[in-house]
């Protein structure tokens, strides 16, 4: 008996499934004439330029990549696989900071000296003992509550003891986390927003790689990075960045966030843009940083050119970085894991 013939519907379904399975998740994109990373309704030339530049920047990179970018002045928004999940490594420390600030705020009190001490170490030096101290004091229920308040419904805390560095995060939700310090005024008070931004601005020089690479002289950098090596999926290297003008480092008024289309007037005194770039499958920490910095430099350069900024040109394009190849320690060592995990 001959084998049964597939119906036309079944054949089409199989073809669709095969096409989905073939979609790449690494940095090298599909045909750049099909894929569009960026849109800007009022500024299509800027979006098209950045589409071309990012496509060239990531072509051939081995990293598995996700990113989200938003600029307040033009309404520019860029995204690639924004809903893919990654181990958070140390970028979850921004969420721990948000929860700590929110707890004090809801209890109607200032931060305690103990909270201030641990927050500063956790953000500016990525200290893991400080992060564990705050995480344990907050507890899972309040951390979950904080995620809900921030609208981060696709972020999942790891229930294991001391395994906060394996929180599952997405680029989309990390942008919502950054919004809490810039354009979302429903979570933190202006004073607490400014406090968090100040800590991210004071990150030690050795940890200011990633999204800040290529920032022009006229912007203030706020950054938090994560870098974790495990046996599976090699290195995870992530970078979050908020960039403001020196004339304005405070949140925008309500209604000016990434879900609103800006008019796009060239107003250098009102600069605000954000990036969340996540990677894994990086063969080394240095390689992951290089992937991130290739994207970040083009975002900074293209926006700087658009605004005709007077602060000066962006730094030279030298995106490769030589790291010490030691993980951030955000996940405790296991015998089955690599020594740098």
C-alpha positions in Angstrom: 0.0 0.0 0.0 1.4 3.4 -1.0 2.0 5.8 1.9 -0.8 8.3 2.5 -0.4 11.6 0.7 -0.2 14.8 2.8 -3.1 17.2 2.4 -2.4 20.6 1.0 -3.0 22.1 4.4 -0.7 19.7 6.2 2.0 20.4 3.6 1.7 24.1 4.2 1.9 23.6 7.9 5.0 21.6 7.7 6.6 24.2 5.5 5.7 26.9 8.0 7.2 25.0 10.9 10.4 24.3 8.9 10.7 28.0 8.2 10.3 29.0 11.8 12.9 26.4 12.9 15.3 27.8 10.3 15.1 31.4 11.7 18.5 32.3 13.0 18.9 33.6 16.6 22.6 34.5 16.3 23.9 38.0 15.6 24.2 37.5 11.8 20.7 38.6 10.6 18.6 37.4 7.7 18.7 39.4 4.5 19.1 43.0 5.5 16.7 44.1 2.8 13.9 42.1 4.7 14.8 42.6 8.4 14.2 46.0 9.9 15.6 46.5 13.4 14.5 50.2 13.7 11.5 52.4 13.1 10.9 56.1 13.6 7.6 57.3 12.1 8.7 60.9 11.8 12.3 60.2 11.0 12.6 57.3 8.5 16.0 58.3 7.2 17.5 57.9 10.7 15.9 54.5 11.1 17.0 53.3 7.7 20.6 54.4 8.4 20.7 52.6 11.7 19.1 49.5 10.1 22.0 49.4 7.7 24.6 50.2 10.3 23.5 47.5 12.8 23.2 44.9 10.1 26.8 45.5 9.1 27.9 45.7 12.7 26.6 42.2 13.7 27.2 40.4 10.4 29.1 37.2 11.1 29.1 37.6 14.9 28.7 34.3 16.8 26.8 35.7 19.7 23.2 34.9 20.3 21.7 38.4 20.5 18.7 40.4 21.6 18.4 44.2 21.9 16.1 47.1 22.4 16.9 50.8 21.8 14.7 53.9 22.3 15.4 57.6 21.7 13.0 60.1 23.2 13.7 63.0 20.8 12.9 61.1 17.6 10.7 58.3 18.7 13.3 55.9 17.3 12.7 52.3 18.5 14.9 49.3 17.6 14.4 45.7 18.6 15.7 42.3 17.7 14.4 39.2 19.5 13.3 41.4 22.4 11.3 38.6 24.1 14.0 35.9 24.1 15.1 34.9 27.6 18.6 35.0 29.1 20.3 34.3 32.4 20.4 37.8 33.9 23.9 37.7 35.5 24.5 41.0 37.3 22.0 43.2 35.4 19.4 41.8 37.8 21.0 44.1 40.4 19.1 47.0 38.9 15.9 45.2 39.8 17.2 44.6 43.3 17.9 48.3 43.5 14.4 49.2 42.4 12.9 46.9 44.9 15.0 48.3 47.7 14.1 51.9 46.8 10.4 50.9 46.4 10.3 49.2 49.9 11.7 52.3 51.6 9.3 54.5 49.7 6.2 52.5 50.5 7.2 52.3 54.2 7.4 56.1 54.2 11.0 56.3 55.2 14.5 57.2 53.8 17.0 54.6 53.0 18.8 53.2 56.0 22.6 53.5 56.2 22.8 49.8 55.7 20.7 50.0 52.5 22.7 52.9 51.1 26.0 51.0 51.8 24.9 47.8 50.1 23.2 49.6 47.1 26.4 51.6 46.4 28.6 48.5 46.4 26.1 46.5 44.4 25.7 49.0 41.6 29.0 50.8 41.4 31.2 47.8 41.9 28.8 44.9 41.2 29.5 43.5 44.6 27.7 40.1 45.0 27.7 40.0 48.8 25.9 43.4 48.8 23.4 42.1 46.2 22.8 38.9 48.3 22.2 41.0 51.4 19.6 43.1 49.8 18.0 40.3 47.9 17.6 38.2 51.0 16.2 41.1 53.0 13.6 41.8 50.3 12.3 38.3 49.9 10.8 36.7 46.8 7.2 38.1 47.4 8.3 41.7 47.4 10.6 41.2 44.5 7.7 39.6 42.5 5.6 42.6 43.6 8.3 45.0 42.2 8.4 43.2 38.9 4.6 43.6 38.6 4.8 47.3 39.5 7.4 47.8 36.8 5.3 45.9 34.2 8.1 43.3 33.8 5.7 40.3 33.4 8.1 38.3 31.3 10.9 38.3 33.9 11.2 35.2 36.2 13.1 35.0 39.4 15.1 31.9 40.1 13.7 30.1 43.2 17.1 28.5 44.1 18.9 29.9 47.2 21.5 32.4 46.1 20.7 31.9 42.4 19.4 35.4 41.7 22.0 35.6 38.8 19.9 33.1 36.9 16.8 35.3 36.8 15.3 35.0 33.4 15.2 38.3 31.6 14.4 39.8 28.2 15.5 42.9 26.4 11.9 44.1 26.3 11.5 43.8 30.1 14.9 45.3 30.8 13.9 48.4 28.9 10.8 48.6 31.2 13.3 48.4 34.1 15.2 51.4 32.7 11.9 53.3 32.1 11.4 53.2 35.9 14.3 55.6 36.2 13.4 57.9 33.3 9.9 58.0 31.9 7.7 55.8 34.2 6.8 57.9 37.2 4.3 55.4 38.7 6.9 53.3 40.6 9.6 55.5 42.1 9.6 59.1 43.3 11.7 61.6 41.4 14.2 61.6 44.3 14.6 57.8 44.2 14.8 57.9 40.4 17.6 60.4 40.6 19.4 58.3 43.3 19.3 55.2 41.1 20.6 57.1 38.1 23.4 58.6 40.2 24.6 55.2 41.3 24.6 53.9 37.7 26.5 57.0 36.6 29.2 56.2 39.2 30.0 52.6 38.1 33.7 52.0 38.4 35.8 52.5 35.2 36.6 48.8 34.7 32.9 48.1 34.4 31.9 50.9 32.0 32.2 48.9 28.8 29.3 47.8 26.6 26.5 50.3 25.8 28.5 53.3 26.9 31.1 52.6 24.1 30.9 55.4 21.6 28.9 57.8 23.8 29.7 61.4 22.7 31.1 64.0 25.1 27.8 65.7 25.5 25.9 62.9 27.2 25.9 61.5 30.8 26.3 57.7 31.0 24.3 55.5 33.3 25.3 51.8 33.0 24.9 48.3 34.6 26.5 45.3 33.0 26.5 41.5 33.6 29.0 38.9 32.5 28.6 35.2 33.5 30.3 32.1 32.2 28.6 28.7 32.5 29.2 25.3 30.9 26.0 25.6 28.8 25.7 28.4 26.3 29.2 29.7 27.1 29.4 33.4 28.2 26.4 35.6 28.8 27.4 39.2 28.4 24.8 42.0 28.8 24.8 45.8 29.0 22.1 48.3 30.1 22.5 52.0 29.4 20.7 55.2 29.9 22.1 58.3 28.2 21.0 61.9 29.0 22.2 65.3 28.1 24.4 67.1 30.7 21.6 69.8 30.9 19.0 67.2 32.0 19.6 64.1 34.0 16.1 63.9 35.5 13.0 62.0 34.3 10.9 63.2 31.4 7.4 64.4 32.1 4.7 61.7 32.0 3.6 60.8 28.4 7.1 61.2 26.9 8.1 57.5 27.2 9.0 54.9 24.6 5.3 54.1 23.9 4.6 57.7 22.8 5.7 59.1 19.5 7.8 62.2 19.9 7.7 65.2 17.6 11.4 64.8 17.0 12.5 68.4 17.3 16.3 68.7 17.5 16.7 69.8 21.1 20.1 68.7 22.5 19.2 70.0 25.9 16.6 67.3 26.2 18.5 64.2 25.1 17.5 60.8 26.5 18.0 57.4 25.0 18.3 53.9 26.3 19.7 50.5 25.3 19.4 47.0 26.6 21.7 44.6 24.7 21.8 40.9 25.8 24.0 38.1 24.5 24.9 34.5 25.1 26.8 31.8 23.2 29.8 34.1 23.4 33.1 32.2 23.1 34.7 34.7 25.6 33.7 37.7 27.7 35.8 39.9 25.4 33.9 38.6 22.4 30.5 39.3 23.9 31.6 42.9 24.8 32.8 43.3 21.3 29.4 42.4 19.9 27.6 44.8 22.2 30.0 47.6 21.5 29.6 47.2 17.7 25.9 48.0 18.1 26.2 50.7 20.8 28.8 52.7 18.8 26.5 53.0 15.8 23.5 54.0 17.9 25.6 56.8 19.6 27.1 57.9 16.3 23.9 58.0 14.3 21.9 59.8 17.0 24.8 62.3 17.5 24.9 63.0 13.8 21.2 63.5 13.7 21.1 65.9 16.6 24.1 67.8 15.1 25.5 67.7 18.6 28.0 70.4 19.5 29.7 68.5 22.3 32.1 66.8 19.8 32.3 63.6 17.7 31.9 60.1 19.1 35.2 58.2 19.9 37.0 56.2 17.3 35.4 52.9 16.2 37.5 50.4 18.0 34.9 48.0 19.4 37.0 45.0 20.3 37.8 44.8 24.1 40.3 42.8 26.1 38.6 41.6 29.3 40.1 39.7 32.2 37.7 36.7 31.4 36.6 36.4 35.0 32.9 36.1 35.5 30.8 38.5 37.6 30.1 35.8 40.3 26.4 36.4 40.1 25.8 32.6 40.2 27.4 30.4 42.9 30.0 27.9 41.8 28.8 24.3 41.2 31.0 21.3 40.6 29.4 20.9 37.2 30.0 24.5 36.3 33.1 26.3 35.0 35.3 27.9 37.7 34.4 31.4 36.5 30.6 30.8 36.7 
